[in-house]
Amino acid sequence: MNEERISLASIAGYGEEKEEARKLIDILKNFDTYKSQGASIPKGLLLCGEPGVGKTMFAKAISTEAEVPLYEFDADESENEEETVKGLKQLFEKAKESIPSIIFIDELDELVSSTDSAGFYGFQSDYSRKTLKTLLTEIDGIDSSDGILVIATTNSKRTVPHALIRSGRLEKQITFNYPSTEDRAAIASLYLEKANAKGIDPKDVARKTNGFTGADIKSLINVSLIESIRQRKPLSIKIISTVIPTIRFGEIKKESKGGAKDSVCYHEIGHFLAQYALTGEIGSISVENYGSVAGYVTLDDEFEMPFKPKKDERSAKAILDSIVVDLGGMAGEDIFLGERYCGSSSDLSSAFEKIMVVMSNGALGFEYLPSFDAERQSRGMVVRMQQPNKNNADIRCEKIIEILNEKLAVSKEYVRKMQNLGRTIFPMLKEKESLTIEELSAIVEDYRKEHPDEISA
C-alpha cells in the first residue's frame, strides 16, 4: 500500500506533465462513471527520463490523489528469475482484489532491457525474455473495465521492447526532461521554503543550476543548509554557490598544493576568451579542483549541459561554431605556453560528438553519413543499414580532422588577439582560483577602455 503521502502539489514545476497525470487521476477517482458509459481506460503509463527528474514521485502522487492502492514491484528483492516471475504474477493478482488500483514497476528497463552492453537493439537475456513474456501476459490479462493501471518508469525508453509500449499495454507515455529555468526556480522555492530560508531569490538558484534535476536541487539546498548551520550563518546565495560544484561534479573540493597550475589557468582563460569572442557574453572562471575536474567556465552563471544531440535544436552551423569554445582551452595552452598539456580530452570528446551528430543528420552531405553494418530494431522491425560507400570511414575521418583544425585555428586567432587581456586575468585567477561574472566584467570593461582594438566582441 502507498505509505508516502506525495501529491502533485508537493512536486514543483512540470506543469504539462501534471496535466496529463490529472487526467489519469480523474479516471481512477471516477472509475465507475467512466466504466458505466463504456469508456476503455488506459492499461498502462510509462514515465521516461533521466534519474532524479521525479518519475517515482509522480507515480506515487497519482496514487495519493486518486486515493487508490499502489502495489509496488521491487526487482531488487528478487534473487533469481523464478522469484521475479512469481513476484510479478502475485502483484497482479493482489491488485485485482482491490480495484481501482495501481501497479508500480520502477526501472522497467532493468527487467526487460532489449539492448546489449554495446547498445545494439534486439538483444535480450533469458531472464529479460521470460520477464517480458510474464509482463505481457499479465497486462493482456487486464480488462479495460478492471480498473487497474500499470505505471512503469525507465531511464531510457529505447531499451524498452516495443511490444510493451504499443496500444493496449503501456500505451500512454510521459517524458520528463531536465527542469527548465522556470521549473528549477519553482523547485528551489519549494525547498527554500522548507529550509525556512529568507532573502534568497529562487530565480538566482535556478540560473546557477542548469542541468540539475529536482533531486539535485533538493540535495543542494539541504547541503547548503547544513553548511550554513556549521558556519553559524544564515543560508545565503553565496553559501549555495559554493556548494553547487560539489553537487554538480559529485566530488568535494580538493586543495591544490601550491595553488592552481599555470597550464590549468591558461587553459580555462582560453575557453573564456574564445567564448567571449564568439558570443559577446562574459562567463565566470574557476580553476578549483573537484576530483577529476580541474577547472571550468560558465556562461551567465549557467553551466553548459552535456551535449544532448537528440534534443539539440540548434542549426548545424551553430553546433559546429560552438566547437571553437570547446577548443579554446587547447588554444590557450598553445598561445600562452607554447605547448600542449593533457587537459583537453573531454573538450575533444565534446567536439567529436558534435561533429558526429551533424554528420549523422546529413547536414554536411550524404557522403558523411555513418556506416552501419548491423541489424537494429526499430518499432518492432529489424532493419539492416549498409554503409553508403567503401571509403566512408576514411572520408569521415578526414572531415573530422578538417573541422577540428579549422575550429582550432579560429579559436587560436581569438585568443591571440586578446592574449593581453588573458595575461591581465591570469594573476587574479591564479591567486583567487575563481572569478565571478561581475569581477570579469569589470576587468574586461577596464581593458576595453585602454585597448579597444584588441577586444573581439
C-alpha positions as CSV (number, residue, x, y, z in Angstrom):
1,M,0.0,0.0,0.0
2,N,1.1,3.6,-0.5
3,E,2.6,5.0,2.7
4,E,4.2,8.1,1.3
5,R,1.7,11.0,1.1
6,I,3.1,12.7,-2.0
7,S,0.8,14.9,-4.0
8,L,1.2,16.7,-7.3
9,A,1.1,19.9,-5.3
10,S,4.3,18.8,-3.5
11,I,6.1,18.5,-6.8
12,A,7.3,21.8,-8.1
13,G,7.3,22.6,-11.8
14,Y,6.3,20.1,-14.6
15,G,3.0,21.8,-15.5
16,E,2.3,19.9,-18.7
17,E,3.3,16.6,-17.1
18,K,0.9,17.3,-14.2
19,E,-1.9,18.0,-16.5
20,E,-1.5,14.5,-18.1
21,A,-1.4,13.0,-14.7
22,R,-4.6,14.7,-13.6
23,K,-6.4,13.1,-16.5
24,L,-5.5,9.6,-15.2
25,I,-6.3,10.7,-11.6
26,D,-9.8,11.7,-12.7
27,I,-10.3,8.4,-14.4
28,L,-9.3,6.4,-11.3
29,K,-11.3,8.6,-8.9
30,N,-14.4,8.3,-11.1
31,F,-13.8,4.8,-12.4
32,D,-17.5,3.7,-12.1
33,T,-18.7,6.7,-14.1
34,Y,-16.2,6.0,-17.0
35,K,-17.0,2.3,-16.8
36,S,-20.8,2.8,-16.9
37,Q,-20.5,4.9,-20.1
38,G,-18.4,2.3,-21.9
39,A,-15.1,4.1,-21.8
40,S,-12.0,1.9,-22.0
41,I,-9.5,3.3,-19.6
42,P,-5.7,3.1,-20.3
43,K,-4.0,0.0,-19.1
44,G,-0.5,1.5,-18.7
45,L,1.6,4.5,-18.3
46,L,5.4,4.7,-19.0
47,L,7.3,7.5,-17.3
48,C,10.6,8.2,-19.1
49,G,13.5,10.4,-18.1
50,E,16.9,10.8,-16.5
51,P,17.4,9.6,-12.9
52,G,16.3,12.2,-10.4
53,V,13.7,14.1,-12.5
54,G,10.8,12.9,-10.4
55,K,9.3,9.8,-12.1
56,T,8.8,7.8,-9.0
57,M,7.3,10.8,-7.2
58,F,4.8,11.3,-10.0
59,A,3.7,7.7,-9.8
60,K,3.1,7.9,-6.1
61,A,1.4,11.3,-6.4
62,I,-1.1,9.8,-8.9
63,S,-1.9,7.0,-6.4
64,T,-2.3,9.5,-3.5
65,E,-4.5,11.9,-5.3
66,A,-6.6,9.2,-6.9
67,E,-7.0,7.6,-3.5
68,V,-6.3,4.1,-4.7
69,P,-3.9,1.4,-3.5
70,L,-0.4,1.3,-5.1
71,Y,1.2,-2.1,-5.4
72,E,5.0,-1.8,-6.0
73,F,7.3,-4.3,-7.5
74,D,10.9,-4.2,-6.3
75,A,13.2,-6.1,-8.6
76,D,16.0,-5.9,-6.0
77,E,14.0,-8.2,-3.7
78,S,14.0,-11.0,-6.4
79,E,17.1,-13.1,-6.1
80,N,16.5,-15.0,-9.4
81,E,14.4,-15.4,-12.5
82,E,11.9,-17.7,-10.8
83,E,11.2,-15.3,-8.0
84,T,10.8,-12.4,-10.4
85,V,8.2,-14.2,-12.5
86,K,6.4,-15.4,-9.3
87,G,6.5,-11.9,-7.8
88,L,5.0,-10.2,-10.8
89,K,2.2,-12.7,-11.0
90,Q,1.4,-12.3,-7.4
91,L,1.4,-8.5,-7.7
92,F,-1.2,-8.5,-10.5
93,E,-3.4,-11.0,-8.5
94,K,-3.2,-8.8,-5.5
95,A,-4.1,-5.6,-7.5
96,K,-7.2,-7.3,-8.8
97,E,-8.5,-7.8,-5.3
98,S,-9.0,-4.0,-4.7
99,I,-9.9,-2.1,-7.8
100,P,-9.3,0.5,-9.0
101,S,-5.6,0.2,-8.1
102,I,-2.1,0.9,-9.4
103,I,0.7,-1.5,-10.1
104,F,4.0,0.3,-10.0
105,I,7.2,-1.1,-11.6
106,D,10.2,1.1,-11.1
107,E,13.2,0.9,-13.5
108,L,11.4,-1.3,-16.0
109,D,14.5,-1.4,-18.3
110,E,16.4,-3.3,-15.6
111,L,13.9,-6.1,-16.0
112,V,13.2,-6.2,-19.8
113,S,16.1,-4.3,-21.5
114,S,16.2,-5.0,-25.2
115,T,19.8,-3.9,-25.8
116,D,23.2,-5.4,-25.1
117,S,26.1,-3.7,-23.4
118,A,27.2,-2.1,-26.7
119,G,23.8,-0.5,-27.3
120,F,22.6,-2.8,-30.1
121,Y,18.8,-3.4,-30.2
122,G,17.2,-6.8,-30.3
123,F,19.4,-8.4,-27.7
124,Q,17.7,-10.0,-24.6
125,S,19.0,-12.3,-22.0
126,D,16.9,-15.4,-21.0
127,Y,15.9,-13.5,-17.8
128,S,14.7,-10.5,-19.8
129,R,12.7,-12.6,-22.2
130,K,10.9,-14.6,-19.6
131,T,10.2,-11.4,-17.5
132,L,8.9,-9.7,-20.6
133,K,6.7,-12.7,-21.5
134,T,5.2,-12.7,-18.0
135,L,4.5,-8.9,-18.1
136,L,2.9,-9.1,-21.5
137,T,0.7,-12.0,-20.3
138,E,-0.4,-10.2,-17.1
139,I,-1.1,-6.9,-18.8
140,D,-3.0,-8.6,-21.6
141,G,-5.0,-10.3,-18.8
142,I,-6.2,-7.0,-17.5
143,D,-9.6,-6.0,-19.0
144,S,-10.2,-2.3,-19.7
145,S,-13.0,-2.5,-17.2
146,D,-10.9,-3.9,-14.4
147,G,-9.6,-0.5,-13.3
148,I,-6.0,-1.5,-12.9
149,L,-3.4,1.0,-14.1
150,V,0.2,-0.2,-14.6
151,I,2.7,2.5,-14.2
152,A,6.4,1.9,-15.0
153,T,9.5,4.1,-15.1
154,T,12.5,3.9,-17.3
155,N,15.7,5.9,-17.6
156,S,15.9,5.0,-21.3
157,K,12.8,4.4,-23.4
158,R,14.8,3.0,-26.3
159,T,15.7,0.0,-24.2
160,V,12.1,-1.0,-23.5
161,P,10.8,-3.5,-26.1
162,H,8.2,-2.1,-28.4
163,A,5.8,-4.9,-27.6
164,L,5.4,-3.4,-24.1
165,I,4.6,0.2,-25.3
166,R,2.1,-0.5,-28.1
167,S,-1.6,0.3,-27.8
168,G,-3.3,-1.7,-25.2
169,R,-0.3,-2.1,-22.9
170,L,1.9,0.8,-21.7
171,E,0.1,3.0,-24.2
172,K,0.5,6.3,-22.5
173,Q,3.9,7.9,-22.1
174,I,5.2,11.0,-20.3
175,T,8.8,12.1,-20.9
176,F,10.5,14.1,-18.1
177,N,13.3,16.4,-19.4
178,Y,15.7,18.3,-17.2
179,P,13.8,21.1,-15.5
180,S,13.6,24.4,-17.3
181,T,14.8,27.6,-15.6
182,E,11.2,28.3,-14.6
183,D,10.8,24.8,-13.2
184,R,14.1,25.0,-11.3
185,A,13.0,28.2,-9.7
186,A,9.8,26.6,-8.6
187,I,11.7,23.6,-7.2
188,A,14.2,25.8,-5.4
189,S,11.3,27.9,-4.0
190,L,9.8,24.7,-2.5
191,Y,12.9,23.6,-0.8
192,L,14.0,27.1,0.3
193,E,10.6,27.4,2.0
194,K,11.1,24.1,3.7
195,A,14.5,25.3,4.9
196,N,12.9,28.5,6.2
197,A,15.4,30.5,4.1
198,K,14.8,34.2,3.9
199,G,16.0,36.7,1.3
200,I,17.1,34.2,-1.4
201,D,15.6,34.6,-4.8
202,P,14.7,31.2,-6.2
203,K,15.5,32.6,-9.7
204,D,19.1,33.1,-8.7
205,V,19.3,29.5,-7.7
206,A,17.7,28.5,-11.0
207,R,20.2,30.5,-13.1
208,K,23.1,28.7,-11.3
209,T,21.7,25.2,-11.6
210,N,21.3,24.5,-15.3
211,G,21.3,20.7,-15.8
212,F,20.2,20.0,-12.2
213,T,17.3,17.6,-11.6
214,G,14.8,18.2,-8.9
215,A,16.7,15.7,-6.7
216,D,19.9,17.6,-7.3
217,I,18.3,20.9,-6.2
218,K,16.8,19.2,-3.1
219,S,20.3,18.0,-2.2
220,L,21.9,21.4,-3.0
221,I,19.5,23.2,-0.6
222,N,20.0,20.6,2.1
223,V,23.8,20.5,1.9
224,S,23.9,24.3,1.8
225,L,21.6,24.5,4.9
226,I,24.0,22.1,6.7
227,E,26.9,24.3,5.7
228,S,25.2,27.5,6.9
229,I,24.4,25.9,10.3
230,R,28.1,24.7,10.5
231,Q,29.3,28.3,9.8
232,R,26.7,29.8,12.2
233,K,25.4,32.0,9.4
234,P,22.0,32.4,7.7
235,L,21.6,30.4,4.5
236,S,22.5,32.7,1.6
237,I,23.1,32.5,-2.2
238,K,26.8,32.8,-1.5
239,I,26.8,29.6,0.5
240,I,24.6,27.9,-2.1
241,S,27.1,29.0,-4.8
242,T,30.0,27.4,-3.0
243,V,28.1,24.1,-2.7
244,I,27.0,23.9,-6.4
245,P,30.2,22.4,-7.8
246,T,30.1,19.7,-5.1
247,I,26.6,18.6,-6.2
248,R,27.4,19.1,-9.9
249,F,30.6,17.1,-10.0
250,G,29.9,14.7,-7.2
251,E,33.3,15.5,-5.6
252,I,34.5,17.6,-2.7
253,K,36.8,20.5,-3.4
254,K,40.4,19.4,-3.1
255,E,43.1,22.0,-2.3
256,S,45.9,22.1,-4.8
257,K,49.3,22.2,-3.3
258,G,50.9,25.5,-4.3
259,G,47.7,26.6,-5.9
260,A,46.3,26.0,-9.4
261,K,48.8,25.1,-12.1
262,D,49.6,27.8,-14.8
263,S,48.6,25.4,-17.5
264,V,45.1,25.0,-15.9
265,C,44.7,28.7,-15.5
266,Y,45.6,29.5,-19.1
267,H,43.5,26.6,-20.4
268,E,40.4,28.0,-18.7
269,I,41.3,31.5,-19.8
270,G,41.5,30.2,-23.3
271,H,37.9,28.9,-23.0
272,F,36.8,32.2,-21.6
273,L,38.3,34.3,-24.4
274,A,37.0,32.0,-27.1
275,Q,33.5,32.1,-25.6
276,Y,33.6,35.9,-25.2
277,A,34.8,36.4,-28.8
278,L,32.2,34.0,-30.2
279,T,29.2,35.1,-28.2
280,G,30.0,38.5,-26.7
281,E,28.9,37.3,-23.3
282,I,31.1,37.1,-20.2
283,G,31.1,34.0,-18.0
284,S,32.8,33.1,-14.8
285,I,36.1,31.1,-14.5
286,S,37.1,28.6,-11.8
287,V,40.3,26.5,-11.5
288,E,39.2,24.9,-8.3
289,N,39.8,21.2,-8.2
290,Y,36.8,18.9,-7.8
291,G,38.1,15.3,-8.3
292,S,39.0,14.9,-11.9
293,V,37.6,18.4,-12.8
294,A,40.5,20.8,-12.6
295,G,38.6,23.9,-13.9
296,Y,35.6,25.1,-15.8
297,V,34.0,28.2,-17.4
298,T,30.3,29.0,-17.1
299,L,28.1,31.4,-19.1
300,D,25.8,33.8,-17.1
301,D,26.3,31.5,-14.1
302,E,24.8,28.6,-16.1
303,F,26.9,25.6,-16.5
304,E,26.7,24.2,-20.1
305,M,24.8,21.0,-20.2
306,P,26.5,17.9,-21.5
307,F,25.7,17.9,-25.3
308,K,22.4,16.2,-25.9
309,P,22.3,15.6,-29.7
310,K,18.8,14.1,-29.8
311,K,17.2,17.1,-28.1
312,D,19.5,19.8,-29.6
313,E,17.6,22.2,-31.8
314,R,20.5,24.4,-32.9
315,S,21.5,24.6,-36.5
316,A,24.4,22.6,-37.8
317,K,26.4,25.8,-38.1
318,A,25.7,26.8,-34.5
319,I,26.7,23.4,-33.2
320,L,30.0,23.4,-35.2
321,D,30.7,27.0,-34.2
322,S,30.4,26.0,-30.5
323,I,33.4,23.8,-31.1
324,V,35.5,27.0,-31.2
325,V,34.8,27.3,-27.4
326,D,35.5,23.6,-26.8
327,L,38.9,24.0,-28.3
328,G,39.6,27.3,-26.5
329,G,41.5,25.6,-23.7
330,M,43.9,24.0,-26.2
331,A,44.2,27.3,-28.0
332,G,45.1,29.0,-24.6
333,E,47.8,26.4,-24.0
334,D,49.2,27.0,-27.5
335,I,49.2,30.8,-27.3
336,F,50.2,31.4,-23.7
337,L,52.5,28.4,-23.1
338,G,53.7,27.3,-26.5
339,E,53.0,23.7,-25.8
340,R,50.0,21.4,-25.0
341,Y,49.2,19.6,-21.8
342,C,46.8,16.7,-21.2
343,G,43.7,18.6,-20.1
344,S,41.7,18.7,-23.4
345,S,40.5,15.1,-23.6
346,S,36.9,16.0,-22.5
347,D,37.0,19.1,-24.8
348,L,37.9,16.9,-27.7
349,S,35.2,14.4,-26.8
350,S,32.6,17.1,-26.8
351,A,33.8,18.5,-30.2
352,F,33.9,15.0,-31.7
353,E,30.4,14.2,-30.5
354,K,29.1,17.4,-32.1
355,I,30.7,16.7,-35.4
356,M,29.3,13.1,-35.4
357,V,25.8,14.4,-34.7
358,V,26.0,16.9,-37.5
359,M,27.3,14.2,-39.9
360,S,24.7,11.7,-38.8
361,N,21.9,14.2,-39.6
362,G,23.2,14.6,-43.2
363,A,23.9,18.3,-42.6
364,L,27.4,18.1,-44.1
365,G,26.3,16.0,-47.1
366,F,25.2,12.4,-47.5
367,E,28.7,11.2,-48.2
368,Y,29.4,11.7,-44.5
369,L,26.5,9.6,-43.2
370,P,27.7,6.9,-40.8
371,S,28.2,3.4,-41.9
372,F,26.1,0.7,-40.5
373,D,26.6,-3.0,-40.8
374,A,24.5,-4.3,-38.0
375,E,20.9,-5.3,-37.6
376,R,18.9,-2.8,-35.5
377,Q,15.4,-3.0,-34.1
378,S,13.1,-0.1,-34.8
379,R,9.5,-0.1,-33.6
380,G,9.5,-3.9,-33.6
381,M,11.0,-4.2,-37.1
382,V,14.5,-5.4,-37.8
383,V,16.3,-3.3,-40.5
384,R,19.7,-3.6,-42.0
385,M,21.6,-0.4,-42.9
386,Q,24.5,-0.7,-45.3
387,Q,27.4,1.8,-45.4
388,P,27.0,4.3,-48.3
389,N,30.4,3.7,-49.8
390,K,33.6,1.7,-49.4
391,N,35.7,4.6,-48.2
392,N,33.1,6.0,-45.8
393,A,35.2,5.7,-42.7
394,D,38.2,7.4,-44.4
395,I,36.1,10.2,-45.7
396,R,34.5,10.9,-42.3
397,C,37.9,10.8,-40.6
398,E,39.4,13.3,-43.0
399,K,36.3,15.6,-42.5
400,I,36.5,15.4,-38.7
401,I,40.2,16.3,-38.7
402,E,39.5,19.2,-41.2
403,I,36.7,20.6,-38.9
404,L,38.9,20.3,-35.8
405,N,41.8,22.1,-37.4
406,E,39.5,24.8,-38.8
407,K,37.8,25.5,-35.4
408,L,41.1,25.3,-33.5
409,A,42.6,27.9,-35.9
410,V,39.6,30.2,-35.3
411,S,39.9,29.7,-31.5
412,K,43.7,30.4,-31.6
413,E,43.1,33.6,-33.6
414,Y,40.5,34.8,-31.0
415,V,42.9,34.0,-28.1
416,R,45.9,35.5,-29.9
417,K,44.0,38.8,-30.5
418,M,43.0,39.0,-26.8
419,Q,46.1,37.5,-25.2
420,N,46.9,40.7,-23.3
421,L,43.5,40.5,-21.7
422,G,44.2,36.9,-20.8
423,R,47.5,37.9,-19.2
424,T,45.7,40.5,-17.2
425,I,43.2,37.9,-15.9
426,F,45.9,35.3,-15.2
427,P,47.4,36.6,-11.9
428,M,44.0,37.3,-10.4
429,L,42.7,33.8,-11.3
430,K,45.9,32.2,-10.1
431,E,45.5,33.9,-6.7
432,K,41.8,33.6,-6.2
433,E,41.2,30.4,-8.2
434,S,37.7,31.6,-9.0
435,L,36.5,34.8,-10.7
436,T,32.8,35.8,-10.9
437,I,31.0,37.3,-13.8
438,E,30.9,40.6,-12.0
439,E,34.7,40.5,-11.4
440,L,35.5,39.5,-15.0
441,S,33.0,42.1,-16.4
442,A,34.9,44.9,-14.6
443,I,38.3,43.6,-15.8
444,V,37.0,43.4,-19.4
445,E,35.4,46.8,-19.3
446,D,38.6,48.5,-17.9
447,Y,40.7,46.7,-20.5
448,R,38.3,47.6,-23.3
449,K,38.8,51.3,-22.5
450,E,42.5,51.1,-22.7
451,H,42.8,48.6,-25.6
452,P,39.6,48.9,-27.7
453,D,41.2,47.4,-30.8
454,E,42.1,44.2,-29.0
455,I,38.6,43.2,-27.9
456,S,37.0,40.9,-30.5
457,A,33.4,41.0,-29.1
